[in-house]
């Protein structure tokens, strides 16, 4: 029975007015897929000049990978290779991360999503300042809002500080997981930055343990 017929039937038994909680024939909204939403998001800030980092960059480095990934890896900021190629984690640290993703998670890089707290390279690859992180965080938050992963894996203290909004010592918190402040259904896992492990090879075992924990969290 259609809406008009329903109204007539109700009128015959005394109902003169009908109040609908929702429009019964509300047109279904068109929703673009996550890849398109991310593309539009990137287009919205690819010329960003909110902080001083824009003065020396080659380009803004957006996230890369599968927008339907159950995990988002978050690093600190682009380095020289990333600034030149326009993709995150493509240098030595990226190769190490790719290897661990394949060996431990059983996934290819293209099957996960990788991004950074800051989207522009700091001069000399220095650590981003709190003001630079704050200026860029809305872009990262929007990325995460679109992807809605099960887990955010923070690679290093800067990534953890950006995501959680507080100072931390990665050597004290690595391996731990906490709720994402903006969506508690998402888990934040804290671990070392791959560049740290390249400088301190003894930490490789701990990083592998953290990747095993990540594997459990995303249900692989």
Secondary structure per residue as TSV (DSSP state, phi and psi in degrees):
chain	resnum	aa	ss	phi	psi
A	1	X	-	360.0	130.5
A	2	X	-	-79.5	175.8
A	3	X	H	-62.4	-43.9
A	4	X	H	-63.4	-44.5
A	5	X	H	-64.6	-38.7
A	6	X	H	-62.5	-42.4
A	7	X	H	-62.4	-42.0
A	8	X	H	-65.1	-40.1
A	9	X	H	-63.8	-41.1
A	10	X	H	-67.5	-34.7
A	11	X	H	-63.8	-34.4
A	12	X	H	-67.4	-21.1
A	13	X	T	-108.0	19.0
A	14	X	T	107.9	-3.4
A	15	X	-	-86.8	116.1
A	16	X	-	-95.1	-25.5
A	17	X	-	-132.3	142.9
A	18	X	-	-126.9	129.5
A	19	X	-	-109.8	121.4
A	20	X	-	-98.9	128.4
A	21	X	S	-64.8	-38.8
A	22	X	S	-137.3	155.8
A	23	X	-	-66.4	122.8
A	24	X	T	-68.9	-29.3
A	25	X	T	-112.4	37.9
A	26	X	-	-62.0	130.1
A	27	X	-	-65.9	130.4
A	28	X	-	-65.9	129.6
A	29	X	-	-72.0	140.6
A	30	X	-	-79.8	126.8
A	31	X	-	-120.8	123.7
A	32	X	-	-71.7	157.9
A	33	X	-	-73.5	169.8
A	34	X	H	-62.7	-36.3
A	35	X	H	-61.5	-41.7
A	36	X	H	-69.1	-39.9
A	37	X	H	-62.9	-40.1
A	38	X	H	-66.7	-39.2
A	39	X	H	-61.6	-44.7
A	40	X	H	-63.2	-39.4
A	41	X	H	-62.1	-46.5
A	42	X	H	-60.9	-44.4
A	43	X	H	-58.1	-28.6
A	44	X	H	-72.8	-19.2
A	45	X	H	-135.6	15.2
A	46	X	T	-67.0	-13.4
A	47	X	T	-111.0	24.4
A	48	X	-	-56.0	139.5
A	49	X	-	-136.4	34.7
A	50	X	S	-72.4	-24.6
A	51	X	S	-135.8	177.2
A	52	X	G	-69.4	-16.1
A	53	X	G	-63.1	-23.2
A	54	X	G	-67.7	-20.0
A	55	X	G	-68.2	-29.5
A	56	X	T	-115.5	-0.3
A	57	X	-	-74.9	157.0
A	58	X	S	-83.8	-40.6
A	59	X	S	-163.7	159.8
A	60	X	-	-72.2	135.9
A	61	X	-	-107.7	107.0
A	62	X	-	-86.1	174.3
A	63	X	-	-67.0	166.8
A	64	X	E	-147.2	138.0
A	65	X	E	127.8	-155.6
A	66	X	-	-84.5	114.2
A	67	X	T	-69.4	-9.9
A	68	X	T	-103.3	13.5
A	69	X	-	-63.5	143.0
A	70	X	S	-76.1	-9.9
A	71	X	E	-132.6	140.3
A	72	X	E	-114.8	117.3
A	73	X	E	-85.6	129.8
A	74	X	E	-121.0	121.2
A	75	X	E	-103.3	-162.6
A	76	X	S	-86.0	-65.2
A	77	X	-	-166.4	162.2
A	78	X	-	-64.2	148.1
A	79	X	-	-101.6	-163.7
A	80	X	H	-62.7	-46.5
A	81	X	H	-64.0	-41.3
A	82	X	H	-67.2	-39.5
A	83	X	H	-63.6	-34.8
A	84	X	H	-77.6	-41.1
A	85	X	H	-90.6	-18.7
A	86	X	T	78.2	21.6
A	87	X	S	-133.7	144.4
A	88	X	S	-77.6	149.3
A	89	X	S	53.1	60.9
A	90	X	-	-114.7	-1.4
A	91	X	S	-90.6	-154.0
A	92	X	H	-62.3	-42.7
A	93	X	H	-62.8	-37.5
A	94	X	H	-66.0	-39.7
A	95	X	H	-64.4	-39.5
A	96	X	H	-63.9	-44.4
A	97	X	H	-62.1	-44.7
A	98	X	H	-56.6	-42.4
A	99	X	H	-61.6	-43.4
A	100	X	H	-70.2	-36.2
A	101	X	I	-61.1	-40.9
A	102	X	I	-73.3	-46.6
A	103	X	I	-69.6	-43.1
A	104	X	I	-93.7	-47.6
A	105	X	I	-84.5	-19.9
A	106	X	-	72.3	27.0
A	107	X	-	-122.4	155.3
A	108	X	-	-88.6	157.1
A	109	X	G	-52.7	-39.8
A	110	X	G	-64.8	-14.6
A	111	X	G	-91.5	-7.0
A	112	X	S	-118.3	176.5
A	113	X	E	-120.8	133.0
A	114	X	E	-128.0	134.4
A	115	X	E	-151.8	-173.2
A	116	X	E	-134.5	158.5
A	117	X	S	-63.6	-48.3
A	118	X	S	-105.7	141.7
A	119	X	S	-98.1	-4.2
A	120	X	S	-121.6	147.2
A	121	X	-	-72.4	125.6
A	122	X	-	-72.2	145.6
A	123	X	G	-55.6	132.3
A	124	X	G	67.0	15.9
A	125	X	G	59.8	28.9
A	126	X	-	-69.4	167.8
A	127	X	-	-70.0	136.4
A	128	X	-	-62.4	146.9
A	129	X	-	-78.5	160.9
A	130	X	H	-54.5	-38.0
A	131	X	H	-66.3	-39.2
A	132	X	H	-67.8	-40.4
A	133	X	H	-63.4	-44.0
A	134	X	H	-62.9	-39.7
A	135	X	H	-66.1	-34.2
A	136	X	H	-92.3	-19.8
A	137	X	H	-57.3	-38.2
A	138	X	H	-56.5	-31.4
A	139	X	H	-68.6	-42.8
A	140	X	H	-65.5	-43.8
A	141	X	H	-59.2	-40.4
A	142	X	H	-65.3	-40.2
A	143	X	H	-55.6	-48.5
A	144	X	H	-65.9	-38.9
A	145	X	H	-59.1	-38.3
A	146	X	H	-72.5	-45.3
A	147	X	H	-74.9	-40.1
A	148	X	-	51.6	61.9
A	149	X	-	-75.5	168.7
A	150	X	S	-74.9	-37.5
A	151	X	E	-136.5	138.7
A	152	X	E	-105.5	118.0
A	153	X	E	-99.6	108.6
A	154	X	E	-85.1	119.9
A	155	X	E	-96.4	92.0
A	156	X	S	101.1	166.2
A	157	X	H	-63.8	-40.8
A	158	X	H	-61.6	-42.6
A	159	X	H	-63.0	-43.8
A	160	X	H	-63.1	-41.2
A	161	X	H	-66.0	-37.8
A	162	X	H	-66.6	-43.1
A	163	X	H	-72.9	-42.2
A	164	X	H	-93.7	-15.4
A	165	X	S	74.0	27.1
A	166	X	S	-152.9	156.9
A	167	X	-	-69.1	147.1
A	168	X	-	-155.9	159.9
A	169	X	-	-106.7	115.7
A	170	X	H	-65.5	-29.2
A	171	X	H	-68.3	-21.6
A	172	X	H	-92.2	-25.0
A	173	X	H	-112.5	-5.6
A	174	X	T	-59.6	142.8
A	175	X	T	88.8	-12.0
A	176	X	-	-90.0	154.3
A	177	X	E	-130.7	142.6
A	178	X	E	-138.2	163.4
A	179	X	E	-70.6	145.9
A	180	X	E	-70.5	125.4
A	181	X	T	-57.3	-29.5
A	182	X	T	-93.8	-8.2
A	183	X	E	-162.6	93.0
A	184	X	E	-61.5	-11.7
A	185	X	E	-74.2	-13.4
A	186	X	E	-98.8	133.8
A	187	X	E	-95.4	137.7
A	188	X	E	-105.2	120.7
A	189	X	E	-107.6	131.3
A	190	X	E	-106.3	132.4
A	191	X	E	-151.3	-177.8
A	192	X	-	-73.1	156.1
A	193	X	-	-78.4	138.9
A	194	X	H	-53.8	-33.5
A	195	X	H	-62.5	-33.9
A	196	X	H	-63.6	-40.6
A	197	X	H	-69.7	-34.7
A	198	X	H	-63.3	-30.8
A	199	X	H	-84.8	-23.9
A	200	X	-	-132.1	76.5
A	201	X	G	-55.8	-23.3
A	202	X	G	-64.6	-20.0
A	203	X	G	-80.9	-2.6
A	204	X	H	-59.2	-40.2
A	205	X	H	-62.9	-41.1
A	206	X	H	-67.0	-39.9
A	207	X	H	-63.8	-40.0
A	208	X	H	-62.0	-41.1
A	209	X	H	-58.9	-41.6
A	210	X	H	-66.6	-36.9
A	211	X	H	-68.2	-33.7
A	212	X	H	-64.9	-39.8
A	213	X	H	-63.6	-41.6
A	214	X	H	-59.8	-42.3
A	215	X	H	-57.5	-41.0
A	216	X	H	-66.3	-42.8
A	217	X	H	-64.8	-34.7
A	218	X	T	-93.1	0.2
A	219	X	T	78.1	32.5
A	220	X	-	-90.6	360.0
